[in-house]
Amino acid sequence: MTTTNVLKGILAISAAALAVGCTSKQSGAPASAAPPAAPPATKEPPAADEIDPKVLKRFLPIGGTETPPAPDAAKVALGRMLFHDKRLSRNREIACSSCHTLTRFGIDGQTTSKGINGKRGVRNAPSVFNAATHIAQFWDGRAQSVETQAKGPIMNPTEMAMPSEHAVVGVLSGVPAYVEMFTKAFPGERRPVSFKNVGEAIGAFERGLVTTSRWDRYIHGEREAWRATRGHRSAARCSRKSAL
Ligand code: HEC
């Protein structure tokens, strides 16, 4: 055997060994020097606008998976009016909406909020959008619900600074439109204009401040909501990739 022949022989053996290595890894097929066959067909990949159900399980729609109770129109209308009403502050200059401006994503754009007479608080105002869906309110979670939370800033000395709950009821009782709206929103109650009901009505309004998107509807089970938005294909691919 010449040196060239020896070299050729070694190359041929290694090529065969390589081929065995590949094919046996991929399909366990008998060893052969033939080029490796295409990998066996696996499960059909999901269509471009479908998202792997395993990935979907990791997301929860805004507001959770429970269907929210139907809003009470009278309470929501009253809550909306209260939310924007500066008469709920001692100097009649501050409303909830001063710090949670709905046309500014529910915030005031300030590092810390400016309340009554320009007094600054020590915390940043979070958005009221989707707040009702949180497990608790405020940065430290000290209020359980938006209904309870809403009563806080009205009495807070650096925010709306009303002197007492009684004073709030006094202001509202002096406005005939409010008396009518409270009576309609809380029918059958002996004293519908109450501080507790201020919180209930504002809370009812805030529960509607939810930015549910087609994506939320999709992960809530409405498959068509996503399919209808062909423009979002890349996002679907992105989610699929991140699962890898
Ligand atoms: C002077 C500015 C100011 C006013 C007025 C104000 N807020 Fe706030 N709001 C804040 C700040 C600051 C926080 C955070 C305070 C904290 O965490 O201790 C907050 C927190 C909240 C939260 C909690 C959101 C979350 O994600 O935890 C809600 C809801 C809310 N406010 C609703 C209201 C309502 C309703 C009113 C009117 C009754 C109101 N706010 C009036 C500044 C204000």
Residues whose N, C-alpha, C, O or C-beta is under 5 A from the ligand:
A	BS01	HEC	I94 A95 C96 C99 S113 K114 G115 G121 R123 N124 A125 P126 S127 V128 A131 A136 Q137 F138 W139 D140 Q149 A150 P153 I154 T158 E159 I202
